């Protein structure tokens, strides 16, 4: 079995005590400014003997000053903030969402989706054809992702470097990714952790002659409960909070949660960050609010470059399910340990192709996907334990856009066309054939005109099926590349992270990607954030 190499020199991180970070960060009132806490979280803090931060009084504006204000605490923002603070800068980190305490995670889709996801997990493209999910809260999407720790492929980095889309050389970027992997405590998933859902994916890939790897994850002594995508109640995921922010309060880093930002005022003598009841004055601002919200905030702040919001990639994901005679229990164990890379042309040429990834949809999401209504769905859900789940993750080359709606939320426009459409159909066919090779009795496709097939021969003609919005079920959890970095003026951001046309504003999240990265982007985003922080810290003016 092909396996991803373990990180050289990485050691197993120390186990994480339950809710270690909330005690560390919230213990002293001076460490966190203006925190609004839910009652459940409030009780959790009191139960640990720490003081509960006071609720803010409405209509009162608190003013802070610092050297650098970082907006957004996800993979990129946390890495940038921690890097700058460790270099001696006075940093204020603003997070629009709350601080989530793992002991309050109840492992229920109905309650955790609204808590952990922006717009309660209901954000979508303008026509509602593609759900687009991103995180909300301290740590961003790293709190609810599956823990995949996959570095950006070298061929993709070389492609980006040719456009001036890296802050350092390709070799230096790869070395920085290894540092990120060490911080995450990333390790290759053990063979005994590969659940049945991923085993059938590997078995089918082997039968079909498709290359696959066992991926690295940033999880510590995982109990295998399978609820990674709605938050780890057991605190076993080494997300951005633990990789970057745990020691930050002693390194000159102040964290403010429940602090949405409305506008950045970029002036010659400094920048002002304005929120609903908070104003921060800083020498520089680093925006890392996600590939959906960073361009919206920049445009709301008066920056008008066409490159802001016009290069969006969604990494569209086409789900496929299969019914087996034997029990799969896809919701148990490490959700995504096997990656089928046989169709990933971008691994060699830097562009095009797809990977196949297992998934573990909860019962609500599964019932929404499987075809039929009423009794048909009930009959399938009665065999939920025999269903395997995976999907096609596309290295998309066609771009969409994200703009600000009148209510301030992102308006997303995107749909796969041309080569992207061809690639998705190719990947869906390959995944269905893989499942039949692994012994599936029936396969459920994302096409409304052909939702279920009973044999590989029924896959003929997929490329002729309608491929318009609502004809195909797609989703996105990796929006990226909406404020691209590059050397040319058609790029929104310079290689040092500075926004073109701005005096004191930089960007440090997945918005910076010049194009689609092709793999789960957590490691690449953290690497960009860390490198932008290092570039800033090394400048002579500091």
C-alpha positions in Angstrom: 0.0 0.0 0.0 1.3 3.4 -1.0 1.7 5.7 2.0 2.6 9.3 2.5 5.9 9.7 4.3 5.8 10.7 7.9 7.3 14.1 8.8 11.0 13.8 9.3 12.0 14.7 12.8 8.4 15.0 14.0 7.7 13.6 17.4 4.3 12.7 18.9 2.9 15.8 20.6 1.9 15.7 24.2 -1.8 14.8 24.8 -4.2 17.7 25.0 -6.0 18.0 28.2 -9.8 18.6 27.8 -10.5 22.3 27.2 -6.8 23.2 27.8 -6.9 26.3 25.6 -10.0 28.0 27.1 -8.3 28.0 30.5 -5.0 29.2 29.1 -6.5 32.1 27.0 -9.4 33.2 29.1 -7.9 32.9 32.6 -6.8 36.5 32.8 -9.3 39.1 31.9 -6.5 41.2 30.3 -5.7 38.5 27.7 -9.1 38.7 26.0 -10.9 42.0 25.4 -14.6 42.4 25.0 -15.6 38.7 25.0 -19.3 37.8 24.8 -19.8 34.2 26.0 -22.8 32.0 25.7 -24.2 30.7 29.0 -23.0 27.1 28.3 -19.5 28.4 27.8 -19.8 30.7 30.8 -20.6 27.7 33.0 -17.7 25.8 31.5 -15.3 28.5 32.5 -16.7 28.8 36.0 -16.5 25.1 36.5 -12.7 25.3 35.9 -12.2 28.0 38.5 -11.3 30.8 36.1 -13.0 34.2 35.9 -15.7 34.7 33.4 -15.2 37.8 31.1 -17.9 40.3 31.5 -20.4 40.9 28.8 -19.9 44.1 26.8 -22.3 47.0 27.3 -24.1 47.7 24.0 -23.3 51.1 22.4 -20.0 51.4 24.1 -16.9 51.5 21.8 -13.7 50.0 23.2 -10.5 51.4 21.7 -7.3 49.4 21.4 -3.9 50.2 19.9 -1.2 47.8 18.8 1.5 47.5 16.2 -0.3 44.9 14.1 -4.0 44.0 13.9 -4.8 40.6 12.4 -8.4 40.0 11.3 -9.4 36.4 11.3 -8.1 33.5 13.5 -8.3 30.6 11.1 -5.4 28.7 9.5 -3.8 31.8 8.0 -4.6 34.4 10.6 -3.5 32.3 13.6 -0.2 31.5 11.9 0.5 35.1 11.0 -0.5 36.4 14.4 1.6 33.9 16.3 4.6 34.4 14.0 4.5 38.1 14.5 3.9 37.9 18.2 6.8 35.5 18.6 9.1 38.0 16.7 8.3 40.6 19.3 5.4 42.5 17.7 2.5 43.8 19.7 -0.5 42.0 18.0 -4.2 42.1 18.4 -6.1 39.2 16.8 -9.8 39.8 16.0 -12.2 37.0 15.5 -15.8 37.7 14.3 -17.1 34.5 15.9 -17.1 33.1 19.4 -14.6 31.0 21.3 -15.8 27.4 21.1 -15.2 25.2 24.2 -14.9 21.5 23.2 -16.7 20.2 26.3 -19.9 21.9 25.0 -19.8 20.1 21.6 -22.8 17.7 21.7 -22.1 15.8 18.4 -25.5 16.7 16.9 -25.6 18.1 13.4 -28.6 20.3 14.2 -26.8 22.2 17.0 -23.2 22.1 15.9 -23.6 23.2 12.3 -25.0 26.6 13.3 -22.4 27.0 15.9 -19.2 26.1 14.0 -20.1 27.2 10.4 -20.5 30.7 9.0 -24.1 31.4 8.1 -25.1 28.3 10.1 -23.6 26.2 7.3 -26.2 27.4 4.8 -24.1 29.7 2.7 -24.2 28.9 -1.1 -23.6 30.4 -4.5 -25.9 33.1 -5.6 -28.3 30.6 -7.3 -28.1 28.2 -4.3 -26.6 25.5 -6.6 -23.4 24.9 -4.6 -23.3 25.0 -0.8 -20.1 26.8 0.3 -19.0 26.1 3.9 -16.5 27.9 6.0 -15.8 28.2 9.7 -16.9 30.7 12.3 -15.1 31.1 15.6 -11.7 31.1 17.1 -9.6 28.7 15.0 -11.9 29.1 12.0 -12.4 26.0 9.8 -9.6 24.1 11.6 -12.0 23.5 14.4 -14.4 21.4 12.2 -12.2 20.0 9.4 -11.3 16.3 9.3 -7.7 16.9 10.3 -6.1 16.2 6.9 -2.6 17.6 6.8 -1.6 17.6 3.1 1.1 19.9 1.9 0.7 21.8 -1.4 2.2 19.7 -4.2 5.5 20.8 -5.6 4.2 21.0 -9.2 1.5 23.4 -8.1 4.0 25.5 -6.2 6.2 25.7 -9.3 3.2 26.9 -11.3 2.4 29.5 -8.8 6.1 30.6 -8.4 6.2 31.3 -12.2 3.5 33.9 -11.6 5.2 35.4 -8.6 2.6 33.8 -6.4 4.9 32.7 -3.6 6.5 34.9 -0.9 9.7 32.7 -1.1 11.3 30.2 -3.4 9.6 26.8 -4.0 12.3 25.0 -1.9 11.8 27.5 1.0 8.0 27.1 0.8 8.3 23.4 1.0 10.6 23.7 4.0 8.1 26.0 5.6 5.3 23.5 5.0 7.4 20.9 6.9 7.6 23.3 9.8 3.8 23.7 9.7 3.5 19.9 9.7 5.7 19.7 12.8 3.6 22.3 14.6 0.5 20.3 13.8 2.0 17.1 15.0 1.0 15.6 11.7 1.5 11.8 11.3 0.4 9.2 8.8 -2.8 7.4 9.9 -2.0 4.0 11.3 -3.3 1.0 9.4 -5.6 0.0 12.3 -7.2 3.5 12.2 -8.3 3.0 8.5 -12.1 2.4 8.9 -14.2 0.3 6.5 -15.3 3.4 4.6 -11.7 4.1 3.6 -10.8 0.4 3.2 -13.3 -0.1 0.4 -12.0 3.0 -1.3 -8.4 1.6 -1.1 -9.6 -1.9 -2.2 -11.4 -0.5 -5.2 -8.5 1.8 -6.2 -6.1 -1.2 -6.0 -8.4 -3.3 -8.2 -8.7 -0.4 -10.8 -5.0 0.3 -10.8 -5.4 3.8 -9.3 -2.6 5.2 -7.1 -3.6 6.0 -3.6 -1.9 7.2 -0.4 -2.7 7.0 3.3 -2.7 10.7 4.4 -1.2 12.5 7.4 -3.6 14.0 10.0 -3.1 16.4 12.9 -4.9 14.4 15.5 -3.5 13.2 18.8 -4.5 9.8 20.3 -7.8 9.9 18.4 -10.7 7.9 19.9 -12.2 7.3 16.5 -15.7 8.8 17.3 -16.0 10.1 13.8 -17.5 13.5 14.6 -14.5 15.6 13.4 -16.6 17.6 11.0 -18.8 19.0 13.8 -16.0 19.6 16.3 -14.0 17.2 18.4 -15.6 17.0 21.9 -12.6 15.1 23.1 -10.1 17.8 22.1 -7.9 15.4 20.1 -7.5 17.6 17.0 -4.4 19.8 16.9 -6.1 22.7 15.2 -5.0 26.3 14.8 -5.7 27.0 18.5 -3.1 24.5 19.7 -0.7 24.7 16.8 -0.4 28.5 16.9 -2.4 30.3 19.6 -1.9 28.3 22.8 1.2 30.1 23.9 0.3 33.4 22.3 -1.0 35.2 25.3 2.6 35.2 26.8 4.1 36.4 23.5 2.4 39.8 23.2 -0.7 38.5 21.5 -4.2 39.8 22.6 -7.2 37.9 21.3 -10.6 39.4 20.8 -13.6 37.2 19.9 -17.1 38.1 18.9 -15.5 41.1 17.2 -16.7 41.4 13.5 -14.9 44.1 11.5 -16.9 46.5 9.3 -14.2 48.5 7.7 -10.5 49.2 7.5 -9.3 52.8 7.1 -5.9 52.8 5.5 -4.0 56.0 6.2 -0.4 57.2 5.8 0.1 57.5 9.5 -1.5 54.1 10.5 -4.6 52.0 10.0 -7.9 52.0 11.9 -10.0 48.8 12.1 -13.6 49.5 13.0 -16.1 47.0 14.2 -19.6 47.3 15.8 -18.3 48.3 19.2 -14.5 48.1 18.9 -11.9 50.3 17.2 -8.3 49.2 16.8 -5.5 51.6 15.8 -2.5 49.8 14.3 0.6 50.4 12.3 -0.4 47.6 9.9 -3.4 45.3 9.3 -3.3 41.7 8.2 -6.6 40.5 6.7 -7.2 36.7 7.0 -11.0 36.6 7.2 -11.3 33.6 4.7 -11.5 33.5 0.9 -15.1 34.6 1.1 -15.0 37.4 3.6 -11.5 38.9 3.0 -12.5 40.3 -0.5 -15.8 41.5 0.9 -14.1 43.4 3.7 -11.5 44.8 1.4 -14.2 46.1 -1.0 -16.2 47.5 1.8 -13.1 49.3 2.9 -12.8 51.1 -0.5 -10.2 48.9 -2.3 -11.4 48.6 -5.9 -8.9 46.3 -7.7 -10.6 44.0 -10.2 -8.5 41.2 -8.8 -10.2 41.4 -5.4 -12.9 38.7 -5.5 -12.6 37.9 -9.2 -10.4 34.8 -9.1 -12.3 32.6 -6.8 -11.8 28.8 -6.9 -14.2 26.5 -5.0 -12.6 23.1 -5.2 -16.0 21.6 -6.1 -16.8 18.3 -4.5 -19.1 15.8 -6.2 -20.5 13.2 -3.6 -21.0 9.5 -4.5 -22.4 6.8 -2.2 -22.4 3.0 -2.5 -24.5 0.3 -0.9 -22.6 -2.8 0.3 -23.8 -6.1 1.7 -21.5 -5.9 4.7 -21.6 -3.2 7.3 -19.5 -0.1 6.7 -20.5 2.3 9.6 -18.9 5.2 7.7 -19.4 7.6 10.6 -17.0 5.7 12.8 -13.2 6.2 12.9 -10.9 8.6 11.1 -13.2 10.1 8.3 -10.6 10.7 5.6 -7.5 8.6 5.7 -7.2 7.3 2.0 -6.7 9.7 -0.9 -6.9 8.2 -4.4 -4.5 10.2 -6.6 -4.7 8.3 -9.8 -6.5 11.1 -11.6 -4.6 14.0 -10.0 -2.8 15.4 -13.1 -1.9 18.5 -11.1 0.6 16.4 -9.0 2.9 16.2 -12.1 1.9 19.2 -14.3 0.6 21.6 -11.7 -2.9 21.8 -13.1 -6.0 19.7 -13.8 -7.4 16.5 -12.6 -9.0 15.3 -9.4 -8.5 13.2 -6.2 -11.0 10.8 -4.7 -11.6 11.2 -0.9 -13.8 9.3 1.5 -16.3 11.2 3.5 -18.6 10.5 6.4 -21.9 12.3 6.0 -24.1 12.4 9.1 -27.7 11.1 8.9 -29.2 14.5 8.0 -26.8 15.2 5.2 -27.1 11.6 3.9 -30.9 11.8 3.8 -30.7 15.0 1.9 -28.3 13.5 -0.7 -29.8 10.0 -1.4 -32.3 9.9 -4.3 -36.0 9.6 -3.9 -38.7 10.8 -1.4 -40.6 9.5 1.5 -40.5 5.7 1.7 -37.6 5.4 -0.8 -35.4 7.6 1.4 -36.6 5.9 4.6 -35.7 2.5 3.1 -32.2 3.6 2.2 -31.7 5.2 5.6 -32.7 2.0 7.2 -29.5 0.6 5.6 -27.4 3.7 6.6 -24.8 1.4 8.2 -24.2 -0.3 4.9 -23.5 2.9 2.9 -20.0 4.0 1.9 -19.4 7.7 1.1 -16.7 9.4 -1.0 -16.4 12.1 -3.5 -14.5 13.8 -6.3 -12.4 16.8 -5.3 -11.6 18.8 -8.5 -8.5 20.9 -9.2 -10.7 23.6 -10.8 -9.2 26.0 -13.4 -12.3 28.0 -14.2 -12.8 30.9 -11.8 -15.8 32.4 -10.1 -16.3 35.6 -8.1 -17.3 36.8 -4.7 -18.7 40.3 -4.1 -20.5 42.0 -1.2 -24.2 41.8 -1.0 -26.3 44.7 0.3 -26.5 43.0 3.7 -22.7 42.7 3.8 -22.5 39.0 3.3 -20.6 37.4 0.4 -22.3 36.9 -3.0 -20.7 33.9 -4.6 -20.9 33.1 -8.3 -19.4 29.9 -9.7 -20.3 26.8 -11.7 -17.9 24.3 -13.3 -17.8 24.5 -17.1 -15.5 23.3 -19.9 -12.6 21.3 -18.6 -13.9 21.5 -15.1 -17.1 19.8 -16.1 -15.2 17.1 -18.0 -13.0 16.5 -15.0 -15.9 16.1 -12.6 -17.7 13.6 -14.8 -14.5 11.7 -15.3 -14.0 11.5 -11.6 -17.6 10.5 -10.8 -17.3 7.7 -13.3 -14.0 6.5 -11.9 -15.3 6.5 -8.3 -18.5 4.6 -9.3 -16.3 2.0 -11.1 -14.1 1.8 -8.1 -17.0 1.1 -5.8 -18.4 -1.7 -8.1 -14.9 -3.2 -8.2 -14.9 -3.2 -4.4 -18.2 -5.1 -4.3 -20.9 -2.5 -4.2 -24.5 -3.6 -4.9 -25.7 -0.2 -6.0 -24.0 3.2 -6.5 -25.7 6.6 -5.9 -24.6 9.4 -8.3 -24.9 13.2 -7.9 -26.9 13.4 -11.2 -30.6 14.1 -11.0 -31.2 12.4 -14.3 -29.3 9.2 -13.3 -29.3 9.1 -9.5 -28.6 5.4 -9.0 -27.0 2.6 -11.0 -26.8 -1.1 -10.4 -23.7 -2.0 -12.4 -20.7 -0.4 -14.2 -22.4 -0.9 -17.6 -25.0 1.6 -16.5 -22.4 4.4 -16.4 -22.3 4.7 -20.1 -23.3 8.1 -21.4 -22.7 10.1 -18.2 -20.9 12.8 -20.2 -24.2 13.4 -22.1 -26.3 14.1 -19.0 -27.3 17.7 -18.3 -24.7 19.5 -16.3 -26.5 22.7 -15.3 -27.0 24.1 -11.8 -29.4 21.7 -10.0 -28.7 18.9 -12.5 -25.7 17.9 -10.4 -25.1 17.9 -6.6 -21.9 19.7 -5.7 -20.5 21.3 -2.6 -17.5 23.3 -1.5 -15.5 23.4 1.7 -12.3 24.9 0.3 -13.0 28.3 -1.2 -9.7 29.9 -2.1 -7.7 32.2 -4.5 -10.1 35.2 -4.3 -7.4 37.8 -3.6 -4.5 36.2 -5.5 -0.8 36.9 -4.9 1.4 37.6 -7.9 4.1 39.7 -9.5 1.9 41.2 -12.2 -0.6 44.0 -11.7 -3.4 41.6 -12.5 -2.8 40.1 -9.0 -4.3 41.7 -6.0 -1.4 41.1 -3.6 2.3 41.5 -4.0 4.7 38.6 -3.1 5.3 40.2 0.3 1.6 39.9 1.2 0.9 43.6 0.7 -2.4 44.5 -1.0 -1.8 46.5 -4.1 -3.1 50.1 -3.8 -2.9 50.0 0.0 -0.3 51.5 2.4 -0.7 49.3 5.5 -2.9 46.3 4.6 -1.7 42.8 3.9 -3.4 39.5 3.3 -2.5 36.1 4.9 -5.1 33.4 4.2 -6.3 31.1 1.4 -7.4 34.1 -0.6 -3.7 34.5 -1.6 -3.5 31.3 -3.6 -2.9 32.2 -7.3 -5.1 29.2 -8.3 -6.5 26.0 -7.0 -4.2 24.0 -4.8 -5.9 20.7 -5.5 -5.5 19.2 -2.0 -7.1 20.0 1.3 -5.6 23.5 1.9 -5.0 23.7 5.6 -1.2 23.3 5.5 -0.7 25.6 2.5 -2.9 28.3 4.2 -0.9 28.1 7.4 2.3 28.3 5.5 1.3 31.4 3.7 0.2 33.0 7.0 3.5 32.0 8.7 5.6 33.3 5.7 3.7 36.6 5.5 4.4 37.0 9.2 8.0 36.2 8.8 8.4 38.7 5.9 6.8 41.4 7.9 8.9 40.7 11.0 12.1 40.8 8.9 11.5 44.2 7.4 14.0 46.9 8.5 11.3 49.3 9.7 10.4 46.9 12.5 
